[in-house]
């Protein structure tokens, strides 16, 4: 495979792996990155030590004192320039995402496009950090609210979106006046290094302190440095519900803020009035895109019993046409799972489906032979199941789709909501009443609820996040910027007297 994209991104191949240039000295402990595409070693980064972490935080603290004083529109200009650089590097960075993580090349390019889009959004936002003006009950007084940056924002991102989710947080945090310390997933560390390399060029060209954007590498221990650090007022963490509970409790114990984007167990309700062509496209991409490793992946298809057999047969036929293989080959639909642990979780789940009374519509399994040498390629599978099966309540990060029956819409919504997670949901219908009920207060309990599109593929303009065990966080668009700032209420007295609120008298 031609790996010119590594050199284009400043990832130099050496005997020791990839030299990041992020630290003057290495820890001696390396995080090695192997591609799930072909099993080949890509490169390595040095695990950040506690001493190196302290140096990074000191650099970020110093940078914040400068960065917060720069007017927000000028901060937006820096982000705009980063967006321009990403346009130049869209192809090689998208290829790196595809090669290191395993998603299709189209999705790799799409992830970089998300970064570009959020840069554009943040540039506009830099002139719209609005506060409110309120009328005071006291004469000759004025009240208003304003927003100030928090300081250091710690970002812990997951392997499945190794660059986009960081940018959702970082671009908005930076125009808000914050500085960012990022710990990318140890399963895709080179994507983080590449983004850092590109950004450092922009910072240097504008004489901006490099501590505005910092990178630390490592496993959960490095994440713990951040979550226990009171100098980091906000930790934004993306990952499993198990991880999020640990992060949330740890940050809350020091009265810090956490923004959590955790598990999803997403469902599409398919009604008798639905357009089955749309159902097929939305469910298929939702279930097998990124090999089922999106937090918004479709896990459950809740189908009305009058069309159940028809939808089941159409889905089974579509699965038979999927091309599984090298994700950098644009002819393939599905790439590999991230690593052997993910493969084992996939196989364990299939065993539990059968143990708990489910039956396979499309059988799963690990693919072998030429092109599948990494051992990470699996067959997307479909299982018939019952809503109350324990395994259906659980999120498995793999291309496993459950088919569930319902009789009326109330039952379908109850099935949709009866899982611990609450990220993304959808209904396929041409009946306005059904659509509106699904979107009503008595409908979906998820942070995302769609009509006639799938559960996957959110746009950056809307706030992204979910409820219940998904964590309650919101990133990206809308007014999500408020999570990265502190609100301050100001009252100004321009009279020659000092009247007290609520009419209190305190005369001497």
C-alpha positions, 0 to 999 in steps of 0.5 A: 500500500502506498503510504505517502499520506504519512509523510504528507502529514509530517509523520516521519518513519524511523526505526523506533516508529513515528517521531512526534516532536511533541516532547523534548524527551521521550518517556521510553514507553511507546504506544504502537499503532497497528492498522486493522486494515492489514495488521501492519505497524504504522508508527509509535508515539511516546506515552506522556509521563506525569512530568511531561503532563505537568509541563504541558499543563504549565504551558497551557496555563501560560497560553490561556492568559494570553489567548483569553485577551485576544478578541474573539473574532481574532481567535476565530481567524486562527480557527479559520486558518486551521480550516483552510489547512484542513482543506489542503490536507483533507485527502491525506488526513482522511486516508490516515483516519481510514488506515489507522481506524478502519472506516471506509475512505469515504467516511475518512474524508467525511470526518475531515470535512466535519472538521472543516465544517466545525471550523466554519461554524466556530468562525461565525460563532466568534462574533455571536457569543451573546449575553442577555440584558435584563431590566433591573427592579431598582431605578438607574440600574442596568443588569446584563449577563456576559460569558467568559472562558473557563481556562483549560479544556481537557478533551478525551476522544475515542477511536471511532472518530479519531479527529472529528470529535476533538475538533467539535470541542476544540474549535468551539472552545478556542473561539470561546477563549479556552485552551485545549489539552487533548488525549486522543485514543491510544488506538489511533494516536497518529491521527492526533499527532497529524492534527497537532502538526497541522495546527502548530503551523497555523499557531506559529504563522500567527505568533500564537503560543503553542500551548493553546493546543496541546497533545498528550498521549497514553492510556487511561492513566494519562486520562486520570491526570486530567480528570483529577486535575483541578486546573482543568475546569472542564473535561469533555470525554467520549467513550463507553458508559463505563468510562464515562461513569468513572470520569463523571464521578472523578471530575464531580468529586473536585466540583469540576465540569464534565461533558460526556458523550457515551454509549448508544443503543439506537433504534429505527421504528419502521411503520406500515406507511414508511417508504421502504427504499428509504428504510433500507438505505437508512438502516443499512448505513446505520447498521454497517457504517464504520463497521457498526462502531459509531455511537449512533450506529443503528442497533435495533430495527423495530418493525410493524408486524404487518411488514416485518417479513418484507423488511426482514427479507429486504435487509437480508438480501441487502446484506448479501450484497455488501462488499467487505474489505480494505476500506481504502478501496472505494468499492468496499462498503465495510472495513474492519473492526478496530482490533482483536478485542472488538472481534472477541466482543462481537463473537461473544455477543453472537453467542449470547444472542443464541443462548438467550433465545435469539435466531440469526437471519444473517449469520456472522463470523470472522473473515479469513484469507487474502485481504483479511490477514489482520483478523479484524474483518467480520460479517455484519449480521442480523438477529431476530430478538425480543426487546427484553433480552439482556443482550439487546439492552447492551451496546456492542460496538460491532455490526450486529442488528436486532429485528424487533416486532411491534403492534402499535406505535405506543408499543414501538416507542416504549420498546425504543425507550426501554434501554439504558442509553438515549442517544439517537433514534428515528422513525420511518413514516409518511404519517404526520401524526406518527411523526409528531407523536414520535417527536412529542414529549411522549415520544423518543427520550433520546437527545436525537430524534429523526424522521425519515432519516437514519440514526447516524450522520448528524450535522454539525449545526445541531447540538449533538448528544444524548440522555440517560447513560449517554451522559447528557452532554452536548457538543458541536452546534446550536448553543453548545458553546455555553458548556465551554464558558462561565456565565457572569451576571453584572449589575451597574448602578449609575445613580447617586444612591444605593437602593437594595433589591427586594425593597430592603431598608438598611439606613443608618 
